[in-house]
Amino acid sequence: MGPPVLRLIACLALGAGLLISGEALAGAWPQSEGRWLLVTQGSYSETNATGYDQQGRKAGSGRYSQFEFSPYIEYGVTEEVTIGLQPRTEFVDLSYNTGRARQQGSGVSQVNLFARYAVYRWDFDVLSVQGQIGLPGTAGGNQPQIAMPWTEYEARVLWGHSFELTGQTKGFLDTQFGYRLNGGHSADQLRLDLTLGVFPDPDWLLLAQMFATRSLRNQSGTGGDYDQVRVQLAVANQIWDDVWLELAVFEDIDGRKLGRARGLLSALWFHF
């Protein structure tokens, strides 16, 4: 086996045991033609959960823990077109402080397929558009519910800007704005993702990120309806020629109809 195969096996082995970020891996820049990006990724978070009865009285409290494993793959079809997919599997645990039975669930929650096209490219900027479809998962009967029960559709505009602070220190800004259409009863959403990255050294990357979701409140029945603002700080290091390891922390700083979570993240990225 040659070096590329050995690196791929090592990435898969290491990544299987990591708590890995699935956020904002795909920026505005397309993959080079014929190049792959493979990421073994997952995330772990905890949320304090409080329940209320129909009269608004506190009915119980507990802890909601979630581990998500979602390998991420991108491929550069041409210099302008990138395609990819990301299956998401989850394990959740809901424990109560009132003696009620513990609830657990696991399974495939969703499979995302996307295509990104670089519309314009300048010396330091790129403007892209992206379409995505989220297919329902296969664990809808679990309680707590794991699988998305219906298909989602998303259109996104992405703008990336690279800059140089000094001869050795470079950086980039990635801005993404999306509209997510829900094929079921849940509300449609507006999404804004911001990433500021700085390379203090060619082998190190510092990231400050924000992910905001705003509901359009057009849900029906028992469909989901929530707002969320999450911030994330990360550091990444190039551990091999084409392999980067990221470690991060995140916290939800604002939201509506959603438990505010905090957790640890990491990511192992492999280009070939």
C-alpha positions as CSV (number, residue, x, y, z in Angstrom):
1,M,0.0,0.0,0.0
2,G,1.3,3.4,-0.9
3,P,1.5,6.5,1.3
4,P,-1.9,7.9,0.3
5,V,-3.7,4.7,1.2
6,L,-1.9,4.5,4.6
7,R,-2.9,8.1,5.3
8,L,-6.5,7.4,4.5
9,I,-6.6,4.3,6.8
10,A,-4.9,6.3,9.6
11,C,-7.5,9.2,9.2
12,L,-10.4,6.8,9.4
13,A,-9.0,5.0,12.4
14,L,-8.2,8.3,14.3
15,G,-11.4,10.0,13.3
16,A,-13.7,7.2,14.5
17,G,-12.7,8.0,18.1
18,L,-12.9,11.8,17.8
19,L,-15.5,14.3,18.7
20,I,-15.7,16.1,15.4
21,S,-17.3,19.2,14.0
22,G,-19.6,19.1,11.1
23,E,-20.1,22.8,10.8
24,A,-18.9,25.0,7.9
25,L,-16.5,22.5,6.3
26,A,-17.7,23.6,2.9
27,G,-16.7,27.2,2.2
28,A,-17.3,29.3,-0.8
29,W,-14.2,28.0,-2.5
30,P,-14.7,25.0,-4.7
31,Q,-12.6,21.9,-4.6
32,S,-10.0,21.6,-7.4
33,E,-10.9,19.4,-10.3
34,G,-10.4,15.7,-9.5
35,R,-9.7,16.4,-5.7
36,W,-11.5,14.8,-2.8
37,L,-12.1,16.0,0.7
38,L,-13.0,13.3,3.2
39,V,-13.8,14.1,6.9
40,T,-14.6,11.6,9.6
41,Q,-16.7,13.8,11.9
42,G,-19.0,13.9,14.8
43,S,-20.1,16.2,17.6
44,Y,-21.0,15.9,21.3
45,S,-23.2,18.3,23.2
46,E,-25.2,18.5,26.4
47,T,-28.3,20.6,27.2
48,N,-30.1,21.1,30.4
49,A,-33.7,20.1,29.7
50,T,-36.7,21.5,31.6
51,G,-40.3,20.3,31.0
52,Y,-43.6,22.2,31.6
53,D,-47.2,21.1,31.8
54,Q,-50.2,22.6,30.0
55,Q,-50.6,25.2,32.8
56,G,-47.0,26.3,32.4
57,R,-45.9,24.7,35.7
58,K,-42.5,23.1,35.9
59,A,-43.0,19.4,35.4
60,G,-39.5,18.0,35.4
61,S,-35.9,18.5,34.5
62,G,-33.0,16.5,33.2
63,R,-30.1,16.4,30.8
64,Y,-30.1,15.9,27.0
65,S,-26.9,14.5,25.6
66,Q,-26.2,14.0,21.9
67,F,-23.4,12.4,19.9
68,E,-23.5,12.8,16.2
69,F,-21.2,10.9,13.7
70,S,-21.5,12.2,10.1
71,P,-18.7,11.5,7.6
72,Y,-18.5,14.3,5.0
73,I,-17.3,13.9,1.4
74,E,-16.6,16.5,-1.3
75,Y,-15.4,16.1,-4.9
76,G,-14.3,18.6,-7.4
77,V,-16.1,17.7,-10.7
78,T,-14.6,20.7,-12.5
79,E,-12.7,23.8,-11.3
80,E,-16.2,25.5,-10.8
81,V,-18.4,22.6,-9.7
82,T,-18.2,20.7,-6.4
83,I,-20.5,17.9,-5.3
84,G,-20.8,16.1,-1.9
85,L,-22.8,14.2,0.6
86,Q,-23.1,13.9,4.4
87,P,-25.0,11.1,6.2
88,R,-25.8,12.0,9.8
89,T,-26.1,9.4,12.5
90,E,-27.0,10.2,16.1
91,F,-27.2,8.8,19.5
92,V,-29.2,10.7,22.1
93,D,-29.8,10.2,25.8
94,L,-32.5,12.0,27.8
95,S,-32.2,11.4,31.6
96,Y,-34.6,13.0,34.2
97,N,-34.0,14.2,37.7
98,T,-37.5,13.1,38.8
99,G,-37.3,9.3,38.6
100,R,-38.9,9.0,35.2
101,A,-37.7,6.3,32.8
102,R,-34.6,7.2,30.8
103,Q,-35.1,7.7,27.1
104,Q,-32.5,6.9,24.4
105,G,-32.5,6.7,20.7
106,S,-30.1,6.1,17.8
107,G,-30.1,5.9,14.0
108,V,-29.6,7.8,10.8
109,S,-31.2,11.2,11.2
110,Q,-30.7,12.6,7.7
111,V,-28.6,12.3,4.5
112,N,-27.6,15.6,2.8
113,L,-26.7,15.8,-0.9
114,F,-25.4,19.1,-2.4
115,A,-23.8,20.7,-5.4
116,R,-21.9,24.0,-5.4
117,Y,-21.0,26.2,-8.3
118,A,-18.4,29.1,-8.3
119,V,-20.1,31.9,-10.2
120,Y,-17.3,34.4,-10.1
121,R,-13.6,34.2,-9.0
122,W,-11.3,37.2,-8.5
123,D,-7.8,37.4,-7.1
124,F,-9.0,37.4,-3.5
125,D,-12.7,36.7,-3.7
126,V,-15.1,34.0,-4.8
127,L,-18.9,34.0,-5.2
128,S,-20.7,30.7,-5.2
129,V,-24.2,29.3,-5.1
130,Q,-25.2,25.9,-3.6
131,G,-28.2,23.7,-3.7
132,Q,-28.9,21.0,-1.1
133,I,-31.5,18.3,-0.4
134,G,-31.8,16.7,3.0
135,L,-33.3,13.2,2.8
136,P,-35.3,11.8,5.8
137,G,-33.5,9.3,8.1
138,T,-34.5,5.8,9.2
139,A,-35.0,6.1,13.0
140,G,-38.3,8.0,13.1
141,G,-39.9,5.7,15.6
142,N,-37.4,6.4,18.4
143,Q,-38.2,8.5,21.4
144,P,-36.6,11.0,21.5
145,Q,-37.1,11.2,17.8
146,I,-33.9,10.9,15.8
147,A,-34.8,11.0,12.1
148,M,-36.0,14.0,10.2
149,P,-39.5,12.9,9.1
150,W,-39.5,14.7,5.8
151,T,-37.3,16.1,3.0
152,E,-35.7,19.5,3.3
153,Y,-34.5,21.8,0.4
154,E,-31.9,24.6,0.7
155,A,-30.6,27.3,-1.6
156,R,-27.5,29.1,-0.5
157,V,-25.3,32.0,-1.6
158,L,-21.6,31.9,-0.5
159,W,-19.0,34.6,-0.6
160,G,-15.3,34.1,0.4
161,H,-12.6,36.7,0.8
162,S,-8.9,35.9,1.4
163,F,-6.5,38.5,2.8
164,E,-2.9,38.9,4.0
165,L,-2.0,40.6,7.3
166,T,1.8,40.1,7.1
167,G,4.1,38.1,4.9
168,Q,3.5,35.0,7.1
169,T,0.0,35.7,8.5
170,K,-2.9,35.2,6.1
171,G,-6.6,34.8,6.6
172,F,-10.0,34.5,5.1
173,L,-13.7,35.4,5.7
174,D,-16.4,33.0,4.6
175,T,-20.1,34.3,4.6
176,Q,-23.0,32.0,3.7
177,F,-26.7,32.9,3.5
178,G,-29.3,30.2,2.9
179,Y,-33.1,29.7,2.7
180,R,-34.2,26.2,3.9
181,L,-37.6,25.0,2.7
182,N,-39.1,22.2,4.8
183,G,-41.2,19.7,2.9
184,G,-43.2,18.8,6.0
185,H,-44.9,20.6,8.8
186,S,-41.9,22.4,10.3
187,A,-41.2,26.1,9.7
188,D,-38.9,27.2,6.8
189,Q,-35.7,28.9,7.9
190,L,-33.2,31.6,7.1
191,R,-29.6,30.6,7.8
192,L,-26.5,32.8,8.2
193,D,-23.0,31.2,8.7
194,L,-19.9,33.4,9.3
195,T,-16.3,32.1,9.6
196,L,-13.2,34.2,10.2
197,G,-10.0,32.2,9.8
198,V,-6.4,33.3,10.4
199,F,-3.2,31.4,9.6
200,P,-0.5,32.7,12.0
201,D,1.7,30.0,10.5
202,P,1.2,27.8,7.4
203,D,0.6,24.8,9.6
204,W,-1.8,26.4,12.1
205,L,-5.3,27.9,11.6
206,L,-7.5,29.8,14.1
207,L,-11.2,30.0,13.5
208,A,-14.0,32.1,15.0
209,Q,-17.5,31.1,13.7
210,M,-21.2,31.9,14.1
211,F,-24.1,29.9,12.9
212,A,-27.5,31.6,13.1
213,T,-30.9,30.0,12.3
214,R,-34.1,32.1,12.1
215,S,-37.5,30.5,11.8
216,L,-40.1,32.0,9.5
217,R,-42.8,30.7,11.9
218,N,-44.9,29.1,9.1
219,Q,-45.1,25.7,10.7
220,S,-48.3,23.7,10.9
221,G,-49.5,21.2,13.5
222,T,-46.7,19.8,15.6
223,G,-44.0,21.0,13.2
224,G,-40.7,22.4,14.5
225,D,-40.2,26.1,15.0
226,Y,-37.1,27.5,16.6
227,D,-34.3,30.1,16.5
228,Q,-30.7,29.5,17.3
229,V,-27.4,31.4,17.5
230,R,-24.3,29.3,18.0
231,V,-20.7,30.6,18.4
232,Q,-17.6,28.4,18.0
233,L,-13.9,28.9,18.5
234,A,-11.4,26.4,17.0
235,V,-7.8,25.7,16.3
236,A,-6.5,23.5,13.6
237,N,-3.1,22.0,12.9
238,Q,-1.7,20.3,9.8
239,I,-0.5,17.0,11.2
240,W,0.5,15.5,7.8
241,D,0.9,17.0,4.3
242,D,-2.8,16.9,3.5
243,V,-4.3,16.2,6.9
244,W,-5.6,18.8,9.3
245,L,-6.9,18.2,12.9
246,E,-9.3,20.7,14.4
247,L,-10.3,21.1,18.1
248,A,-13.1,23.4,19.1
249,V,-15.6,24.5,21.7
250,F,-19.1,25.8,21.0
251,E,-22.1,27.3,22.8
252,D,-25.5,28.5,21.9
253,I,-25.7,32.1,23.0
254,D,-29.3,32.8,22.0
255,G,-32.4,30.9,20.8
256,R,-36.1,30.4,21.0
257,K,-38.0,27.1,21.7
258,L,-34.7,25.2,21.9
259,G,-32.5,24.1,24.7
260,R,-29.2,26.0,24.7
261,A,-26.3,23.5,24.2
262,R,-22.6,23.6,24.7
263,G,-20.0,21.0,23.8
264,L,-16.6,20.0,22.3
265,L,-15.8,19.5,18.7
266,S,-13.0,18.3,16.5
267,A,-12.4,17.4,12.9
268,L,-9.9,15.4,10.9
269,W,-9.8,16.5,7.2
270,F,-8.1,14.5,4.5
271,H,-7.5,15.8,0.9
272,F,-6.5,13.5,-1.9
